[in-house]
Structure formats: structure tokens, C-alpha cells
Amino acid sequence: MSIEYRVDCIGERLRILKQRLIENGFHFDRNDEVLPGPKHDTDEAIQRIESEIGTVPVALKLFWKRVGSVDFCGSHPEWVGCPDCDPELYPDPIVVYPPSIANEELNEFLSDKEERLRRNLPYVVPIAPDFYHKADVSGGMFYNVSVPANVDDPPLNDEWHKATFLNYLEIAAKWAGFPGLERHPKHTWPIAKLVEGV
């Protein structure tokens, strides 16, 4: 299965899931950022990263160009994800930042490049906040991918599934966009209903 096909399938699944979540009363935190589509400056952002640092992974480039970005952060008044508020049990909604965030991180990196490299802190592309930050709790390192890329579908660093970028997106889609629920069998989210036929 080609990377292009997988990215297109993921995009279609996310569009269906967005609509089903809305139909079932889910409230997104940032409606304009849920699934806004590709940004007009995507190619420019990719070119800048590649000229300053190195090759952006194919899977991420295709996602930015064909799907854009996604942010399923939000809540439902009746769905319980972590009744005991155990931080390991946050729903961890799917987020993929737009390329503008990667450019902001690049600006930060370039402003302190020598010191960061001296401390072995190379540039990485931010993909999403960690599951703590998604729940407005102070957390750790953002999910990210390494650049320059040495594979088309790179590992998603600092994410607990230890999956590649596309595998993580497919896992998230399997859980209606909330892969953290996988760790909490007592959740009350209607996952089977949301993902039926998706």
C-alpha cells in the first residue's frame, strides 16, 4: 500500500470522524483548527525546513499537502475518559500541527543553533502536544519527527505507542481520534459507533 494511498485514507477517515463527533454532541475546543485543510504556505514551509536542516519525511509532506492539519481536542458532557483523573488515561486527542508550527520551531532552533547542537538538541518537527498538554496540564516533550529524514514514514518520537507517523494516525483513527482511550477499558465513549464502517 503506497504512502499516498494511506495518507488519503487517513484524511477521509478523519473527515468522517469529525462529522460523526459533531453529530454526537462532541464540542471541539478550536473549531477552526479541527480539520481546516492544507495551508497555502505549505510548500514554502517545507522548502525552508529542507534548505536549513534537511529532508522532511515523505509521509509528513504528503499529510501537510493533502490533509493539512488536525486538532480533535475537546470534550463531551457525557463521555468519561479518565474518571480517576489518572494522567496515563487522558484520551490524547489526535493533533497534527500545520507546517507553520514547524517553521516557528525552526526559528527558535536557528536563533540558538550552536548551543542546541552543543547540548545534542537537534531540530525536530513538532507534530502535537503530548497527552498532558492536550488536557491543559503541564507535561513533557511534544510529539515530533526527526529531520533530516532517513525513511519515508519516520518514527513518531516521544509518543507512547512507539509507532511510525502514519501508523500512529491509523491507530488514532481506529480510536475515533482518541488513542489514549486504548489504555482505559472503563471509558464511556461510543467508539464502536463512531468508527463503524470507517
C-alpha positions in Angstrom: 0.0 0.0 0.0 1.5 3.3 -1.1 2.1 6.2 1.3 0.0 8.4 -0.9 -3.0 6.0 -0.6 -2.5 5.7 3.2 -2.5 9.4 3.7 -5.6 9.9 1.5 -7.4 7.1 3.5 -6.4 8.7 6.8 -7.7 12.1 5.6 -11.0 10.6 4.6 -11.4 8.8 7.9 -10.7 12.0 9.8 -13.3 13.9 7.8 -15.9 11.2 8.6 -14.9 11.1 12.3 -15.1 14.9 12.6 -18.7 14.8 11.3 -19.7 11.9 13.5 -18.3 13.6 16.6 -20.2 16.7 15.8 -23.4 14.7 15.2 -23.0 13.0 18.6 -22.6 16.2 20.6 -18.8 16.5 20.9 -17.5 20.0 21.5 -14.2 20.9 19.8 -12.0 23.4 21.6 -10.9 25.2 18.5 -13.5 24.7 15.7 -11.4 26.5 13.1 -8.5 24.1 13.7 -10.3 20.8 13.7 -9.6 19.9 10.1 -9.1 23.1 8.1 -7.4 21.6 5.1 -3.9 22.3 3.6 -2.4 25.7 4.2 -1.4 28.0 1.3 2.2 28.3 2.5 2.8 24.5 2.9 5.3 24.2 0.0 7.2 27.3 1.2 7.4 26.0 4.7 8.7 22.6 3.6 11.3 24.2 1.3 12.6 26.4 4.1 13.0 23.4 6.5 14.7 21.4 3.8 17.1 24.2 2.9 18.0 24.9 6.6 18.0 21.4 8.1 17.4 18.6 5.6 14.7 16.4 4.0 11.3 16.4 5.6 9.8 12.8 5.7 7.6 12.0 2.7 4.7 10.9 4.9 4.6 14.2 6.7 5.0 16.2 3.5 2.1 14.3 1.9 -0.1 14.8 5.0 0.5 18.5 5.1 -0.2 18.8 1.3 -3.2 16.5 1.1 -4.9 16.7 4.6 -3.3 19.7 6.2 -3.6 19.6 10.0 -6.0 18.2 12.6 -7.0 19.1 16.1 -9.6 16.9 17.9 -9.1 18.5 21.3 -12.4 18.9 23.0 -14.9 17.2 25.2 -18.4 15.7 25.5 -20.5 16.4 28.6 -21.4 12.7 29.0 -18.4 10.8 27.8 -15.9 9.9 30.5 -12.3 9.1 29.6 -10.4 9.3 32.9 -12.9 9.0 35.8 -10.0 8.8 38.3 -8.0 11.6 36.5 -5.0 9.3 36.2 -2.7 11.2 33.7 -2.0 7.9 32.0 -5.6 7.7 31.0 -6.2 11.0 29.2 -7.9 10.5 25.8 -4.9 12.0 24.0 -6.9 13.5 21.0 -5.2 13.4 17.6 -3.4 16.6 16.7 -1.1 17.2 13.8 0.2 20.8 13.7 0.3 22.8 10.4 3.7 23.5 8.9 3.7 27.0 10.3 4.4 25.5 13.8 7.4 23.6 12.3 8.6 27.0 11.0 8.2 28.6 14.4 10.3 25.8 15.9 12.9 26.3 13.2 13.1 30.0 14.1 13.7 29.0 17.7 16.3 26.5 16.7 18.2 28.8 14.4 18.3 31.6 17.0 20.3 29.3 19.3 21.7 26.7 16.9 25.2 26.4 18.3 24.1 25.9 21.9 21.4 23.5 21.0 23.8 21.3 18.9 26.4 21.5 21.7 23.7 20.1 24.1 22.7 17.5 21.5 19.3 19.1 20.9 18.9 18.9 17.1 15.9 20.4 15.2 12.8 18.2 15.2 9.4 18.9 13.5 6.7 19.4 16.2 3.7 17.2 15.4 1.5 17.5 18.5 1.5 18.4 22.2 1.9 15.5 24.5 -1.2 14.0 26.2 -0.7 16.2 29.3 -0.6 19.4 27.3 -3.6 18.4 25.3 -5.5 18.2 28.6 -4.1 21.6 29.7 -1.8 20.0 32.2 1.9 20.8 32.3 3.7 17.9 30.5 6.8 16.9 28.6 8.2 17.0 25.1 5.9 17.4 22.2 5.4 14.5 19.7 7.9 15.0 16.9 9.7 13.6 13.9 13.4 13.9 13.1 14.8 15.8 10.2 16.7 15.1 8.0 14.5 12.1 7.2 16.1 8.7 6.7 12.9 6.9 6.0 9.6 7.9 4.2 7.4 7.1 7.2 9.5 8.0 10.3 9.1 7.1 13.9 6.9 9.5 15.9 9.2 10.4 18.7 8.1 10.9 22.3 4.7 9.3 21.7 3.8 6.2 23.8 2.8 3.9 21.0 6.4 3.9 19.6 4.8 3.8 16.1 5.7 5.5 12.9 3.9 8.7 12.0 1.3 7.0 9.7 0.9 4.0 12.0 0.1 6.4 14.8 -2.5 8.2 12.7 -4.1 4.9 11.8 -4.2 3.9 15.5 -5.7 7.2 16.4 -8.4 6.8 13.7 -9.2 3.3 15.0 -10.0 5.0 18.3 -12.1 7.7 16.7 -9.2 10.2 17.1 -8.6 9.5 20.8 -5.9 6.8 21.1 -5.4 7.4 24.8 -8.7 5.6 25.4 -6.9 2.4 24.5 -5.3 2.4 27.9 -8.6 2.8 29.8 -11.2 0.0 29.3 -13.7 1.7 31.6 -14.2 4.8 29.3 -17.7 5.5 28.2 -17.0 6.9 24.7 -19.1 5.2 21.9 -16.0 4.2 19.9 -17.6 1.4 18.1 -20.5 3.6 16.9 -18.1 6.4 15.9 -15.8 4.2 13.8 -18.4 1.9 12.3 -17.5 1.4 8.6 -14.6 3.9 8.8 
